[in-house]
Amino acid sequence: MANIRSMTGFGTHAVAQGTKMVRVEVRSVNGRFMELQLRLPRQLSAHELALRELVQGKVGRGSVTIQANLEDVGGPSGSELNWAGLADELRAIQRAAGIAGELTLTDLLRWSTGRKGDDSTDSAVTEDPCLKGTLLEAVSNALAEHDAFRQREGASLELDLLARLGRIEGAAAQIPTLARVHLEKVRENLEVRIREYLDGKEFDPARAVQEIGHMSERLDVQEEMTRLATHIEAFRKTLSDGGAVGKRIGFLLQEMLRETNTTGSKCQDSTITALVISMKEELEAIREQAANLE
């Protein structure tokens, strides 16, 4: 089976580096073009360009969202803070500022929070040379999982498309014979009507035969059926070749629908009409499925 991909996919991966862990999710849905949206914490936003370069070429079409989160997995906890030292610092500030009153637990907790923020600023994390590599590794692995997901979806879509093509071929194969029978009936009815209309009048038999011939040509659907078979063959080859097939399949579907509609308009026969309707239903289902293909 060819390697075609759905535009719908999901992948996730996490990589730890020291006391930090980068967790990444990659999601994608249908889209006419390649649209990449990055959702990064401030500590990782400096690496956006590197991420875009990594994704470039790995996804051809679709709306892709990459979400990255930075988590703490270790390091000093609040219980290891020097609470006595913090209290002394805060009392010294009170005395220097001439602030009266007793030191409360709330004051101490606010001061300790501010101190921890000073020890772990966004700029310090951003400048960590290991964090960029950790982020790119996590995204690369998440993209690999995302690509595997899209390939599985693509394989499932391919099976469905081939099954529907087979049903279209089966219906189309019945039309030429039915069309010839229908055409013969129309020709006979027209000849009878001409004779009744011209009964007792002078007319040129050759001209009547010529008009009937022109009418037969207008009702003949052999060319439409031949072109439809050619488009179906091209459709199968496109799937077999694999790769980014979505746009080409969209074009082929337009041509297949045109030939089917023309056949239906030429053959005003109930049996042929029913076959044409079933073919159009399958083509519409294929169009909806193909909209998911890259």
Secondary structure, 3 states (H helix, E strand, C coil): CCCECECCEEEEEEEEECCEEEEEEEEEECCCCEEEEEECCCCCHHHHHHHHHHHECCECCEEEEEEEEEEECCCCCHHHCCHHHHHHHHHHHHHHHCCCCCCCHHHHHHHHHHHHHHHCCHHHHHCCHHHHHHHHHHHHHHHHHHHHHHHHHHHHHHHHHHHHHHHHHHHHHHHHHHHHHHHHHHHHHHHHHHHHHCCCCCCCHHHHHHHHHHHHHHHCCHHHHHHHHHHHHHHHHHHHHCECCHHHHHHHHHHHHHHHHHHHHHCCCHHHHHHHHHHHHHHHHHHHHHCCEC
